[in-house]
Amino acid sequence: MSIFDKLAKVRSRIAAAEQAAERKSGSVLLIAVTKTRSPEELIQIYKQGHRHVGENYLQEALAKQRNLAHCDFTWHFIGPIQSNKTQAISQYFSWVHSVDRLKIARRLNDQHQPNHPKLNICLQVNISGEQSKSGVSSDEVQDLAVSVAKLPNLKLRGLMAIPTVEESVEAQRRSFKALHILFKLLQKNGIELDTLSMGMSADMEAAIAEGSTIVRIGTDIFGPRNR
């Protein structure tokens, strides 16, 4: 199956999941996860009108941005953030989904050009409590959100999570529901949020059923990852 057909199939799955959840058509944004993918593959989705792409590795992403400067992609950084990478991330990305420490948020804020639009931020939550996973704990996300919301060059948009891989839809939904509950709690406590970045190729339907506004899809668009 071609990338063209795979992207069309993913879009259809999203539309069907929105309908099944009785949500407005177009309420879920698709980010194509493009780590290890070639500029030529990105051009294929660009020609189909796709504009939002997610990258995990800074140097790889910057090389693609140079090669694709003629394409008006919106670039999302979705990988772990090292302190020495914050300046470039703040300069070359519109969204950062993986902020889990105040130190990183402050560096992104201080290094972001104040004459540019605010940098859109999601806080990564370790919703499954896995020691191997990045993310702020559920107990600590409120304090982090309050602090990040005060930083003048950042726009706190919402929460992101990569839950434990589960086979059943019911188990998948439990993790996503837990993140949505946190999201609603932060809103109730006065923090303005509009984004839930959750759901990937194997669990996007469960995520959309539990309120996801952004799904991050790589394999089901491009096939198995290039190593």
C-alpha positions in Angstrom: 0.0 0.0 0.0 1.3 3.4 -0.9 1.9 6.3 1.5 -1.0 8.0 -0.2 -3.4 5.1 0.5 -2.1 4.7 4.1 -2.6 8.4 4.9 -6.1 8.2 3.5 -6.9 5.2 5.6 -5.6 6.9 8.8 -7.7 9.9 8.0 -10.7 7.7 7.6 -10.0 5.9 10.9 -9.9 9.3 12.7 -13.1 10.4 11.1 -14.8 7.1 12.1 -13.5 7.4 15.7 -14.8 11.0 15.9 -18.2 9.9 14.8 -18.3 6.9 17.1 -17.5 9.2 20.0 -20.1 11.7 18.9 -17.5 14.3 18.5 -17.3 17.1 15.9 -15.7 16.2 12.6 -12.2 17.6 12.4 -11.8 17.9 16.2 -8.7 15.7 16.2 -5.5 16.9 14.6 -3.2 14.3 12.9 0.5 14.6 13.4 2.6 12.5 11.1 5.5 11.1 13.1 8.4 11.4 10.7 11.5 10.3 12.6 13.8 8.2 10.4 11.7 9.2 7.3 13.3 10.8 4.3 12.5 14.3 3.0 11.0 12.5 -0.1 8.5 10.7 2.1 7.5 14.0 3.8 7.0 15.6 0.4 4.5 12.8 -0.4 2.3 13.7 2.5 2.7 17.4 1.8 1.3 16.9 -1.6 -1.8 15.4 0.0 -2.3 18.5 2.1 -0.8 17.3 5.3 1.1 20.0 7.3 1.7 18.8 10.8 4.8 16.6 11.5 6.4 15.4 14.7 10.1 14.7 15.2 11.9 13.0 18.1 15.6 13.8 17.2 16.8 17.4 16.9 19.6 17.0 14.4 17.6 14.8 12.1 14.7 17.3 12.2 16.9 20.3 11.5 18.4 18.6 8.4 14.9 17.9 7.1 13.8 21.5 7.8 16.7 22.7 5.7 15.8 20.3 2.9 12.1 21.2 3.1 12.3 24.9 3.6 9.9 25.4 0.7 7.2 23.4 2.5 5.1 25.2 5.1 5.1 22.3 7.6 4.2 23.0 11.3 7.0 21.2 13.2 6.2 19.5 16.6 9.0 18.3 18.8 7.8 15.1 20.5 11.0 13.4 21.9 13.0 13.7 25.1 14.6 17.1 25.6 18.2 17.5 26.7 19.2 20.9 28.2 21.7 21.6 25.4 19.0 21.2 22.8 16.5 23.7 24.1 17.8 26.7 22.2 17.4 25.1 18.8 14.1 23.5 19.8 12.7 26.9 20.8 13.8 28.5 17.6 12.8 25.8 15.0 9.6 24.3 16.4 6.1 25.6 16.9 5.1 23.0 19.4 6.9 21.0 22.1 4.9 18.0 23.5 7.5 16.5 25.8 8.2 19.1 28.6 8.4 17.3 31.9 10.6 19.5 34.1 10.5 23.2 35.0 14.2 23.6 34.2 13.5 22.7 30.6 10.4 24.9 30.4 12.4 27.9 31.7 15.2 27.3 29.2 12.7 27.1 26.3 11.1 30.3 27.6 14.4 32.2 28.0 15.8 31.2 24.7 12.6 31.8 22.6 12.6 35.0 20.6 10.0 37.2 22.2 9.1 38.8 18.8 8.1 35.3 17.6 4.7 33.7 18.3 4.6 32.0 21.7 5.9 28.4 21.8 3.1 25.9 22.2 3.8 23.5 25.1 2.3 20.2 26.3 3.4 18.7 29.5 4.3 15.0 29.2 2.7 13.0 32.0 4.0 9.5 33.0 0.4 8.3 33.2 1.3 4.7 33.7 3.9 5.3 36.3 6.6 3.4 34.4 10.2 4.0 35.6 11.5 3.6 32.0 9.2 6.4 30.7 9.8 10.1 30.6 7.1 12.4 32.1 6.1 14.2 35.2 4.1 12.2 37.7 0.3 12.7 38.0 0.9 14.0 41.5 3.3 16.7 40.3 1.6 17.9 37.1 -0.5 20.6 38.9 2.6 22.4 40.3 4.4 22.2 37.0 1.5 23.5 35.0 1.0 26.5 37.3 4.7 27.4 36.9 4.8 26.9 33.1 1.6 28.9 32.6 3.4 31.9 34.1 6.3 31.9 31.6 5.8 34.8 29.1 7.2 33.3 25.9 5.4 29.9 26.3 1.7 29.0 25.7 0.7 26.0 27.8 -1.7 24.1 25.7 -2.3 20.8 27.4 -1.0 17.3 28.3 0.7 14.5 26.4 1.2 10.9 27.4 2.6 7.6 26.0 0.9 5.0 28.1 1.9 1.3 28.5 1.1 -0.7 25.4 -2.1 -2.6 26.0 -3.9 -5.1 23.7 -7.5 -4.5 24.7 -9.3 -1.3 24.0 -10.7 -1.3 27.5 -7.2 -1.2 29.0 -6.1 1.4 26.5 -9.0 3.6 27.4 -8.3 3.4 31.2 -4.9 5.2 30.7 -6.3 7.8 28.4 -9.3 8.4 30.7 -6.8 9.0 33.6 -5.0 11.7 31.5 -8.3 13.3 30.6 -9.3 13.4 34.3 -6.0 15.2 35.0 -6.7 17.6 32.2 -10.2 18.4 33.5 -8.8 18.9 37.0 -6.3 21.4 35.8 -9.0 23.3 33.9 -11.2 23.3 37.0 -8.3 24.8 39.0 -8.0 27.7 36.6 -5.4 26.6 34.1 -6.5 27.3 30.5 -5.9 24.1 28.4 -7.2 23.0 25.1 -5.0 20.1 24.0 -4.7 16.4 24.8 -1.9 14.8 22.8 -2.5 11.1 23.1 -3.0 8.1 20.8 -0.7 6.4 18.2 -1.1 3.9 15.5 -2.3 1.0 17.7 -4.6 2.9 20.1 -5.8 6.0 18.4 -9.5 5.0 18.5 -9.3 4.5 22.3 -7.6 7.9 22.7 -10.2 9.7 20.6 -13.0 8.0 22.6 -11.4 9.5 25.7 -11.0 13.0 24.4 -7.7 13.2 22.4 -7.3 16.3 20.3 -4.0 15.3 18.7 -3.0 11.8 17.6 0.6 11.1 16.7 0.8 8.5 13.9 4.0 7.1 12.2 3.9 3.4 11.4 0.4 3.4 9.9 1.3 6.2 7.5 4.8 5.2 6.5 5.1 1.5 7.4 7.7 -0.1 9.7 10.3 2.4 10.9 13.6 2.7 9.0 16.5 1.7 11.3 
